[in-house]
Structures are given as C-alpha cells and as structure tokens.
Amino acid sequence: LATAARVYTENDGTRGCLVIEAARDCETDVAAAARGVKGVIRATLRDYVAVTHPDLAEQVADFMDVALGGMSAAAREGWSEERLLPVAQAGREAIKAMLATD
C-alpha cells in the first residue's frame, strides 16, 4: 500500500492506477482488458494469502481491492503521497490484525 501511495502520486498528468481507472470505464475493449488484469492481480494476491491463511484469503483480497481503489481515486483527486501514506499504514495494520486472528 505504501508503494501504491508513491506510484499513484508520481505523475501529475496520470495520477492513480491506470488499470483501476480503466476498469471503471463503460463496456469498451480497454475496460474489459483492464478488468481482466485487475482480476489476475486480485487472484494472485488471494492465492498468496491462501498459502498461510486460506480462510482469510478472500477477505484480504477484498480489503486490498477496496483500499487500492480508494487510494487511486484519492490520488486522481489530487491527494499527495504524504496524505496517502497514513492511509497505507493503517491498511497495513488492518491486514496484520486480520491475519493475526487466524
């Protein structure tokens, strides 16, 4: 999440995540491709978590999907890396807490 805070705010002309933002588009070929990429990224994360926490893998993947989408939207609205970093840190702590309950 901290990396996303940095990357999403690097370029003033194209802030946020290109994949997330393109996936929100209407039914276009680009949007469909972006949704496919987004799905692969989510599945990769879910599968990674499932190795050690199979019962929490979907929940963690959902959390990351929502967190990254929100951070991308905030970056597009002009939020700085400094403003996004506390959000990323809170997300990291939330994931640690989710995994500690298993």
Sequence and secondary structure as in RCSB ss.txt:
>XXXX:A:sequence
LATAARVYTENDGTRGCLVIEAARDCETDVAAAARGVKGVIRATLRDYVAVTHPDLAEQVADFMDVALGGMSAAA
REGWSEERLLPVAQAGREAIKAMLATD
>XXXX:A:secstr
 HHHHHHHTS TTS S HHHHHHTSSS HHHHHHHHHHHHHHHHHHHHHHTT TTTHHHHHHHHHHHHHHHHHHH
HTT  HHHHHHHHHHHHHHHHHHHHT 
